[in-house]
Amino acid sequence: MIDNKNLLKLLRTELRKMSNGDKLKFLTYKKDRSVLVEKNGDNFRIIEDGYRKIVWDDLTEAEVLKRIKKLQKIEFPRSNKLYLARER
């Protein structure tokens, strides 16, 4: 479990460590909403599954951080803690 307020700081460091095919999934406590960040080659993919169901492809690291900052307010508005699942 991680603090919601530390999400962007943690994501910034994790994006640099990720290799091709790695995934990071952030879930609410009830696990009914999630945001998945996946590395595909040099770019990233974000899959939003919660209030909305949207996929963004071919994002750079800066675009991922910008998009996650907006998604954090939409998907996790009242969450203090989030689950973090790593897949390799």
Secondary structure, 3 states (H helix, E strand, C coil): CEEHHHHHHHHHHHHHHCCCCCEEEEECCCCCCEEEEEEECCEEEEEEECCCEEEEEEECHHHHHHHHHHHHHHHCCCCCEEEEEEEC
